[in-house]
Amino acid sequence: MDGAPHTPKSVRNFINIIASKNDLFYKALQIEPDRMRFCKKMDEYLVERMNSRKPKTFAQIESIWYDGYTDSRSGRYHDSRYHFLNLHSFFNGHRTVEIRGFNSDLHAGKIRSYIVLALALNNQALTQKSASAKKPQVENEKFAMRVYLNRIGFIGEEFKNCREHLCCHLSGNSAWRYRTATN
């Protein structure tokens, strides 16, 4: 996605949004353990440094992003890029933001769901005043995802298919937080 509209604050928001929803996204998107090499969860140490230092410039964020890596930052295949949220291309001159959590698929509904989710996450990072990296309590994964999707705009009939694709691999009941409904 185009990273040009991002500010240091929105990049930090993006990192916190992904960090707080890591577990839910990985289960919903069925990111298998063998793909973890190319799609790691947000590094907790990175998130902690980002939130304790509260960087005000892209240079400060870039310094935190690459902290702990010894290889050259100019390479296309830098190790920092292999995370759910990849900012390497953002700092490497392209000013793009990449979400690497989506499986390759030919199903049009799933592809649309992935695109809409990526755009909604990007929009949330850009428009939200602040974001916390704190992981929410999730007693019921389906309910938590449905509430989150509604919060970021997946409301109404036009997003029904997206909600179904993004919730189908989660456990629980999307209608009830603490108990399951019986029909």
Secondary structure, DSSP 8 states (H G I E B T S, - for coil): -B-TT--HHHHHHHHHHHHHHHHHHHHHTT--GGGTTTSB---HHHHHHHHHH---SHHHHHHHHHTT--S-TTSTT-GGG-BSEE-HHIIIII-B-EE--------HHHHHHHHHHHHHHHHHHHH-S---------SSHHHHHHHHHHHTT--SGGGHHHHHHHHTTS-S-TT-SSS----
